[in-house]
């Protein structure tokens, strides 16, 4: 497997390291170029919940061949973005203000 890249979402299980008996989804922020054992890498990123929301920032030490790509994380800004108001063909109304 190729090294994950920033923004990738990966499934991390005990195939990547024995510490991950409970699998997790992980969004990669950074892949460190620190010297390690052959086939191992340090990753910075976020543990994700089932909805794809970041729940905890983590640094993990894993075997690259044990990582399973899931894809790109959904952009939370798109999910939470405000939608433009719907336009109608009705004539605009004028508000009347009371003068004081």
N, C-alpha and C positions, 0 to 999 in steps of 0.2 A: 504494500500500500504506500501511496505517496504521503508525504507529511501533510497534515491538515493546514488550512490557511485561515487567516483572520476572517471571521464571519461564518465559518463552517460550523455545522451542528453535527456532533458525533455521539454515537451510543457507546458508552464506556461500561465494560463488564469486567468480570474477573479474568477474561482472556487478555485484558490490557494490563492488569495488576491484581494480585490477590486481595488487595484492600477494597476492591469494588465487587464484593459479594452481592450487594444490592446494586443493580445496574442504574445508570443515570444518563440523562441527556446533558450535553455540555456544549456551550457555544464558545468557540475559540476566540480569544482576543489576540493572543500572541504565542508564537512558537519560539522558545528560547534557543539560541545557538550555543548553549553551554556544553562543554565536553561531558559526555555521559558514556555509559556502556553502549556497545553496538546494538542498534535497534530500539533504544530507549530515548525518550525526549521529555522535557519539561514543557508544560502548557499552562498558560494563564487564561482564565475565562470564567464563565458563569454556569453554575448548575441551573438547569431549567426545570420548571414543573410541567405537568401535562399540557397546560395551555400555552407553553412556550415562553412564559415569563421568567426572568432571572430571579432566583431566590437566594443565591449565595455566590459570592465571588470566591474562586479557589485557584490554587496552583496545584497541578497534579503531575506526577512522574509516572509515565506509562510506556508500554511497549507499542510501537507504531502498528505492528501487525495485528494487535488485538483490538484496534479501534475500528468501528463500523460507521461509515458516513451515513448521515441521515439527509443532509442537504443544507440549505440556507435557512436560517431562522426567519420567521415572519417579522416584518418590520413593525414594531409596536407603534411607531408614529402613524403608520397607515391605518392600523386598527383603531387608534384613538383620535384620528384626525377629524376635525370638524368638516362637515359637508356644506357646500354652498347652498344657500336658500334656493328653493325651487322658484322659478319664474312663472308668473301667470300672465295671461293676456288682459287682465282687468286693468282698468285705468287707475293710476295712483290716486290715493285719497290724500286730501290735505288736512292737516290737523289745525284746529282752531285753538289758539291760546287765549286765555282770559287775561286782559290787561289789568294790572294793579295800579 
